[in-house]
């Protein structure tokens, strides 16, 4: 299974490129409430990004694509396969990582080690380690589904959570180093600091900081269940809650500030090199927040899907929405371009070495998007 479509835009994208959205709105939104549905692009912006190719898997792509050091694109699909594709959209290999069911809801984004080993979780309870040529190296069985994405430590330890309520540390040979009970299903993805400290959140309203040997460093109790954490340049921790707050914590677990978003923050924020934090809300605007916890700008991207923004090398902020579009903004909150997929985007986008943007969709398509000039426009 899997089909490659080269150089063709989906019908929806052609329609949008032709008709546009009316008047341009280039001004960043000020602080305070903003009306919904106000994003607008010119026809030139609509058509400035085209599909190099579209690769079709057998089901929804919830997990974000990952790009290896050699340019290989790895993506897991709910059709129960992990795919390895070339930069031209040709399949190198695929490996079955889950049960053959109509819907498996595989959400684990792969992680690629320095030796090219690909690690990915599955709904069949396993964490898989796949070689660069698509052969099984080992698999580690947890107590229930592994929906979180594995994260690699400096010593090549693999960290991940499971629906069984445990957070696991597994060595490069697939042996258990330690596990810790977090009191409920672990959907979140861990973040690892320069010191080796591992940060992981739980559905039980807590953020944990562990030493590499599994010893608890500290625990933070929040107002409601927490999304995945993200780290800033100074190793402060940013994390959103379902209760409508974004927290900034010190490396020692102290609250530096608490920003009220008003709506659930369902995924990890993205933190720029300048310390500006970009966070998507559930059915709400994209927020840009200063390192001091003040609103810099917001823009009403509604129905945000899997709302971790992606920061491109040229500073653009990419975020997908359940309205069927992938949006790009600059650091001042100005809309740069948008692209309509055939069905709504369902994954966090990734950016390749040449600026190609990769995004998965609900119908199982992986899109490779490029500007007409073949560059990632700024």
Secondary structure as GFF3:
##gff-version 3
##sequence-region A 1 378
A	DSSP	beta_strand	3	6	.	.	.	ID=ss1
A	DSSP	alpha_helix	11	19	.	.	.	ID=ss2
A	DSSP	alpha_helix	43	47	.	.	.	ID=ss3
A	DSSP	beta_strand	49	56	.	.	.	ID=ss4
A	DSSP	beta_strand	66	67	.	.	.	ID=ss5
A	DSSP	beta_strand	73	76	.	.	.	ID=ss6
A	DSSP	beta_strand	81	85	.	.	.	ID=ss7
A	DSSP	beta_strand	91	96	.	.	.	ID=ss8
A	DSSP	beta_strand	111	112	.	.	.	ID=ss9
A	DSSP	beta_strand	118	121	.	.	.	ID=ss10
A	DSSP	beta_strand	126	130	.	.	.	ID=ss11
A	DSSP	beta_strand	136	141	.	.	.	ID=ss12
A	DSSP	beta_strand	151	152	.	.	.	ID=ss13
A	DSSP	beta_strand	158	161	.	.	.	ID=ss14
A	DSSP	beta_strand	166	170	.	.	.	ID=ss15
A	DSSP	beta_strand	176	181	.	.	.	ID=ss16
A	DSSP	beta_strand	191	192	.	.	.	ID=ss17
A	DSSP	beta_strand	198	201	.	.	.	ID=ss18
A	DSSP	beta_strand	206	210	.	.	.	ID=ss19
A	DSSP	beta_strand	216	221	.	.	.	ID=ss20
A	DSSP	beta_strand	230	231	.	.	.	ID=ss21
A	DSSP	beta_strand	237	240	.	.	.	ID=ss22
A	DSSP	beta_strand	245	249	.	.	.	ID=ss23
A	DSSP	beta_strand	255	260	.	.	.	ID=ss24
A	DSSP	beta_strand	270	271	.	.	.	ID=ss25
A	DSSP	beta_strand	277	280	.	.	.	ID=ss26
A	DSSP	beta_strand	286	289	.	.	.	ID=ss27
A	DSSP	beta_strand	295	299	.	.	.	ID=ss28
A	DSSP	beta_strand	310	311	.	.	.	ID=ss29
A	DSSP	beta_strand	317	320	.	.	.	ID=ss30
A	DSSP	beta_strand	325	329	.	.	.	ID=ss31
A	DSSP	beta_strand	335	340	.	.	.	ID=ss32
A	DSSP	beta_strand	350	351	.	.	.	ID=ss33
A	DSSP	beta_strand	357	360	.	.	.	ID=ss34
A	DSSP	beta_strand	365	371	.	.	.	ID=ss35
###
